[in-house]
Amino acid sequence: MPENTSGTVGGLGLGDYLRVLWRWKWLIVIAVCASTLAAYAYSLYQVPQYRATAELLYVAPVDPTNPLANSYSTDARDLAVENIVNVMGSPAIKNGARSILKGGAAGKYSVATSVQGGSTAGTGGVIDVSATGGNPRAAAAVATAYAQAAVSWSKQQQLERVTAAERAVEANLAGFTTDTSRLTTDYIMLKQNLRSLKLFEMTASGDFQLISPAIPPASPFAPQPLQSAALGLGVGLLVGVGLAFLLNQLTTRVHGTQEAGEVLGLPVVGLLPEIERRSLQKGRIVALTDPDGQTAEALRLLRSNLDYINVDGASSLLVTSALAGEGKSTTVCNLAVTIAMAGKEVVVVDGDLRRPRVHEYFRLPNDIGLSSVAAGDVALADALMEIDLPPTLRPGDNSSGPDIAERVRGKRTPVVLTAGLHGTAPDVTERVRGKRRLVVLTSGPHVPDPGELVASQRFGDIIRELQSATVDLVIVDSPALMEVGDAAAMAAQIEALVTIVDLDKAHHSTLVEMRHLLAPLPCKKLGVILVKTKSRSSKYGYYD
């Protein structure tokens, strides 16, 4: 079955159609406006067209031998009406009209014939002969001339039929050569028929009469700018909607925060704007370097959303993404700092053993870490490093300790505690539950089989040992889910999961595949964090 934009299997629903229209609303508006204005402008520049109409009426022929007899027949009428409509554009009618007009402008006007009521049946045999052109008087003259030519043609056809009949009767009479034969009943009947035909020839007027000559119209029937504009609006709307759905099928990019969450089938728990370059120059931990910026505000809102949505109180959180380079490690580090600044005990575990970044962002040594502990080379308590975070941070405020850059860099002993590397270290509980609230376990030295390490029982023991230290939250950074299977292996040891989506890189097919990969994971899926969202600046910080 095809996948729809909302991430469900089956056809598009009404909501999906409305979202497509809203996404391409400006394209539809432009198409409608352009088509409407073009139609209106085109109609204004058109030459005014006038239409004049003459009316013909079918008249049943009268039998001169019995004038009072009713010779009206609907079949004869319908046949005559159909014939006159069909021959109105014939050379005979055109030549007759030109003769009546004595040349004139007959050839410059278009002539159309229609039956009143739309069909020959039940109309009373009334035919409209219309002429269209740029001059009202000429249009009326042409319509009348064509109607008169049609009457003349009908009369001529009738006379030709009578003449042919007379010749046939006369030929038969010529066969009666003797006086005796001329006394027979047949001869007498033929003579009577010939007399009737002669009378009919003298009274023949055709099957039609001109009952209403064309009158010059007072105003043109075209162009009609408003009607043309309405037609252009309808055409533009159809074209705009068609283009919207066509481009929606051709475009694989995800548009809007709501659509990304719907395709993944997860709630959007956070919207993080792109970090500005001036902030990145101070370091990627913008929660420390720029605490009053938009990203810091967005991180605090994300922290509140996670507290609200994590109703079961999961103490371990796996952070992953579909592809590499979506800002996963940056988000992990800043989120950990933001949660720790709220007074909670947080442990950051760099589970990305392939391309670790946590130690770089916190500017910590990485000679020992997760891989060292998993291999049994170092005790877990010796591999943990603590970051000193004050309750509040003010840019440029150095009265209570080292500046922000020094705090993150970890050069001073009170900032990054490494006593466990040189002597007897306290146990994990004591190290994690000290005065400081953020503890980091870096990835450690590179190992040849990182996938096997994170899937091992020892990795789960490390996570559970950290959780048993009564910390509030263990945040694990993992590789991209669609590139390697490390994150899927870690999910069995972690209680909850959030995924990062970069809106600049998000595509429907990628998110759909990501949803299928997330579905079988045993941990709870809390939601999706969207990064590089468009934000609006305000004095209160970040809002979207």
N, C-alpha and C positions, 0 to 999 in steps of 0.2 A: 504494500500500500504506500502511496506517496505521503511524504511528511509535510505537514502544514507549518505555517509560521509560528503557531503557538506551541509547537512541540508535541502535539498529539497526533496519533495515527488516524488517517481518514481525510475527508474533504474539509475545505475551509468553512468556518462558521461565519455568522454575521459579524461577530467581533473582529475576526481576521480581515474581512472585507473592509470594515470601517477603519481599521488600523492602516491598511494599505492606502486607502483614500486620504487619510490624515497625513501619512508620511509623505505623500506626493502632492499635497494640497496646493503648493505653489505652482507646480507644473500644470495642474488642472486649471488653476486660476489664470495662469498666463495663456493657456490654450483657449480658454473661454473668452478672455478679453481680446486676444488677437483675432480670433475668428469673428467675434461680434463687430469689432471696429472695422475689420476688412470688409465684411458684408455691408455694413452701413456706408462706408466710404465708396465702395464699388457702386452701390445703388444711386448715390448722389451724382455720380459722374455719368450715369446712363441717360440716353436720349429719351424723353417722355414718349410713351407709347399709348395710342388711343385705339379703342375697340368699338366698332359700330356693328349692329346686328339687324339684319332684315329677316322677316318671317315668311315662310311659305306654308300653304295649307293644301293638303290633298283634297281634291274634289272629284267625286265619282262621275264618270262620263254619263251623259243623258242619252237614252235611246230615242232618236228623233221619231221613230214609228210609234213609240209608246212613252211619251214624256212623263206620264204619271207613274210609271212603274218604278219600284225601288230597286235600283241596280247596285246599291252599296254593299260591298263585301269586305270584311276585315282582312281576309287573305289577300285580296287584290290590293287593298290599301297598303298593307305591310310590305308587299312585294314592290310596289311603286316607290314607297319611302326608302326602302333599302337600295333600290336602283339609283335614285337621285343622289343619295348620300355617297354612293360608290363612284359615281361619274362626275362629282363636283370638281375634281381636280383634273379631269380629262382635257385634252387639247380642244375638243369641241366647245366645252363650256368656257375655257379660257379665251378662245378666239371670239366667242360670242360676246363676252364681257368687254374685250378690247374694242370690238366694233361699237358697242354701246357707248363706251367711254371715248371713242375716237382716238385710240392710243392711250393717252393719259398716263397715269402712274399705276396701272393695274399690276404690272410686273414687280413693283416695289413693295407690294403689300401681301401679307400672308392671309390666306383665306381658309377657314375651317368650317365644317358643317357638323351639326349635332342635332339629335332628335330630342325634343323636350321630354323630360322624364327619363332619359338615358337609354330607352329601348324603343323599338318600333311598336311594340304591343301596348295598347292602352293609352296612347298619347293623343289620339284624335288626328294623327297625321300632320302635326305641326313640326316644321323643321327650321332651325336657326342657322342662318348663313352669316358668319362673322368675318370681318376684315380688320386686320391690325396693322397700324403704321404710325408714322410720326405726325400726320396731319389729321385732325378730326373730321374736316369736311371731305377730304379725299377718302378717308376710311369709310365714311358713310356712303359715298358715291360708289366705291368699289364693291361694298357689300350688296348694295341695291342692284348694281350692274350684274353681279354674279347670280343674284336671285332671278333677275329678269332673263338672263341667259339660260338659266335652268328651266324656267317656264317655257321659253321658246324651244329649247331642246326637246322638252316633253311633248309640246305640240307637234314639233316636226316628226318625232318618232311616231306619234299617233297618226299623222297624215300619211306617213310612209306605209304604215300598216294598212290603212284604208285604201290607198292607191294600189297596193299589191293585191288586196282582195278584189277591187274593181276589175283589175286586169284578169284575174282568174275567172271571175263571173262572165266577163265579156268573151273570154276564150271558150267557155262552155256554151254560151249562147250562139257563138258562131257555128256550132255543130248542128244546130237546128236549121236546116236549109229548105225544107218543104213547108208548104202552108199547113199541111196536116200536122207535122211535128210541132209547129208553133201553136197549135191548139191544145197541146198536152199540158197536164198539170205541172210537170217538171219545168217546162219552158216558162209558164206563168210565174212559178215560185222564183226562178232565177231573175226574171224581170223585176219582181218585187224586191229581191235582195239588192239588185243593182241600184234601184231607186233609193233604198234605205241607205246604202253606202254613199250615194251622191249627197243625200241630205246630211249624213254624218260628217262628210268632208266639208260641207259648207258651214257647219256649226262647231267643228272641232276646235277646242281651245287648250288641249293638253290636260294632264291629270293634276296640275298644281296651279295655284293662284298666289300672287304676291299680295298678302293681306296687310303687311306692315313694312313699308320702306324703312331703311336705316336712317336714324337721326344722328347728326354729329354729336358726339359725347361732350359734355361740359368740362370734364377733367380727365386726365390720363389714368389708366388703370395700373400703369407701371412707369417708373419704379416706385416701390413703397419702402422707404428706408427703415421704418420701424418694423415692418414685417420681415424685411431682409435681415435686420439686426437680430430679431427673435430666432429666425432660422439659423443665422450664424452662431447664436448662443447655443442652440441645441446641438449643432454640428461640433462646435468647440468642446462642449461638455462630453460628447461621445468620444471625440478624439483624445481629450485629456484623460478620461477614465481608462480608455483602451491603452494609452501609452503608460499610464501609471501601473496597470497590472502587467503589461509587457516588461517594463523596466524592473518591476518587482520580481519577476521570474528570472530576468537576466542578472540582476544584482544579488550577489551572495552576501554582501556586507550586512551586519546587524545595525539597525537604526533605532536608537533610543534605548534607555535603560530598561523599560518595561519589557520590551521584546526579548532582550537577552535573558532575563529571568524566566520568561515564559518558554523559550526554547529549551532551556536547561531544566525546566520544571522545578525551580528552586526560588525561594523568596530572595529579593535583593536586600541584603543587610547593611550595605555600605556603599557610598559613592565617594570616590577619592579623586580629586582633580590632579592634573599633571603637575609635578613639582617644578617650580620655576628654576631657571638656570642660576639665578643669584643665590637661591637657597641651596642648590646642589653644590655650589662652590664651598659652602661651609660644612658639607657632609650630607649623607643620605638620611641621617636620623633627624629629620626635620621636626619631629616632636620635641627635640631638645634645642636644635639650632634656630628654629622659627616657631616658638610656641604660640604666637598670636596670629599665625598665618592661616590661610584657608585650609591647607592640608591638615594642620593640627586640629582645627575645628572639626573637620570631617572625621578625623581619627577618634576624637572624643565622642562624636555621634555614633560612630561604628561601635565603640566600646559599649555605649548604652544599649544599642540594638542587640549586641551579643548577649548582654546581661538579661535582656528581656526575652530573647528567643531561646536561650539555653535554660529552659525551665527545669530540666532534669538535673542541672548542675554538673555537667560533664567537666572533669578536671584535666582532660587532655584534648588538645585540638590540633588536627592535622591541616596544614595549609598547602594547597596544591594549585596547579593551573593546567590548562590544556596544553600550552606550548611554552617553550623556554622564552625568557625575555619579556614576560608580561608584568614584571614588577613584584613577583612573589616574595623574594627575600627582603626587598625594601619594605613591603607591607608588613611582613612578619616582625622585623626589627622595630618599626615605628609603632605597630600595634602593641607589642610587648612593653615598650617604654610607656605608652599611654595608659595601659592597664596597670602597670606598676605605679605610675604617678597617682593613681586613684587609691593607693594604699594596699594593694594586693601583692601577694607573693607570686612571682612569675618566673618560670624557667624556660629559656629558649634553647631548643635542641636543633642543631643544624644537621638534619637528616639527608641533605643533598650531598652525598659523598662523591658525586661526579663533578659538579661545578659549585663548590661551596662559596658562599658570599658573606655569611653572617660575621665571620671573624674580620673580614675587610671593613664592613660597615661599622662595626664596633671598635675597629682598630685594636684587635686582640691578637696575641700569638696563637698559632695553630699547630704547634709541635706535638701537642697531645690533645685528645678529644674523644669523640664517640668511637672512632675506630680503635683507639688505644684501649678504651674501657671494654669494648666488645671482644677484643683479642685477649684480654686478661693482663695486659702489660701494666695498666695503671688502675688504681681504685677509682670509683666514680667520684668520691669526694675530692680526690686530688685533681681531677680534670675540670671541675667546676670553677668558673671565674665570675666574680660578682662586680656589678656596676653600681657605683654610688649615685643614687638619684635623690635630690632634695625634694621636699614636698612641693615647692613652687620654684619656678625658674623665671628670672627676668633677664632679658637681653642686656648685657653690660653690667649686671649686678654681681660683683666679686667679693662682697663683704663677708659671705658665709662660706667661702671655699674657693677652689680653683674655677676658672672660667669654663664655659660649655665645651670648648674644644678640648681642654685638658681632661674633662670628665669622660668624654667619649674615647679619647685616645688611650687612656689607661696607663700613662707613664708613671703616675704616682702610686705608691703602695696602698694608701687608703682608698684609692679608687678601684683598682683591680687587685684583689687579694690572691696571691700566689704562694702563700706560705706552705700549702700542701705539697708544692713541688720540691721543697727543700728539707722538709722535716716531717714530723708526725702531724697529720692533718686531723681536724675534727671530723666527725661522721657527717653523712649527707644531711641529716635532719638539722644539726647545728649550723652547718654552712648555709643551708637554704633559709633557715628561720632566723638568721641574724638580723641586725638592724637594717641592713640593706634589702631592697625588695626585688631586684632584678638579677638573675643568675643565668649565665650563658654556658652551654656545653657546645663547643665548636665541633667541626667535623673530624678533626684530627688528621693524621697522615693518610695519604692516598692508599687505597687497598685495591688489589686486582679484581675483586669480585664484590662490588658494593651491593649488587642486587641480592646476593646470598646473605650478606651481613644483615641487611635490614629485614630480611625475611626470617632470620634465625630466632630461636627462642631467647637468646641472650639479649637481643634488642628489646624484646618485650619485657624481659626482666629489668632492664635499665629504666624503661618508661614506668613500670610499676614501682620500682624503687624510688623514683622521683616523686610519684604520686603519693607513696606512703609517707613521704616527708611532710605531709599535710600542707602542701602548697596549694594555692588557689587554682593555678592553671599552668599546665605544661604545653607550650606551643612548639610544634615540630614543623620545621621547614622541610619540604620534600621536592624531588625533581618533578618535572612536568609529567602529568598522567599519561598523555598520549605519546610520549617519546620513549619512556622506559616503564617497567613494571614496578619500580621501587615504591611509589606512592600506594599502589594497590596492595602490595605486601605489607606496608606499614599500617594500612587501615584496619587490619585484623587486631592490632595492638592498641589502637587509639579509639577513644570514645566518640569523638565528634569530628566533623570535617567542614571546612569552608573552601571554596574554590575562587581563584582570582581570574577575572576576565578583563583583558585590555580591549576597550571599545575601538581602538585604532586598528586592531588586528582581528577582531571577532568576525567570523563568517558563520553562516547558517550551518553548513555541513560540518564545520569543526565543533560547534556547540551541540549539534545533534549527536555526533559521535561521542563527545564528552559525556552527554547524558546517559548514553548506553553504557559507557565505562563506569560511571558513578553508580548506576542502578544496583549492581550486585554487591557493592562494598558493604560490609557488615556494620560499619559505624554509622552514627546519626549524621545526616546532611543538614547542617544548620542553614546554609544559604550561599549566596554568591556575592562577592565584593567586586564592584566595577571600578576600574581605574581609568584615568585620563578622561573623566567625564567633563562636560562643559559646565562651568560654574559662573555664578554672578557675584561679583565682589560687593561687600557691604561692610559697614563699620562693625557689624556683629560677627564677621568671619564668613565661613563657608555656608552657603545654602544652595540647593539645586531644586 
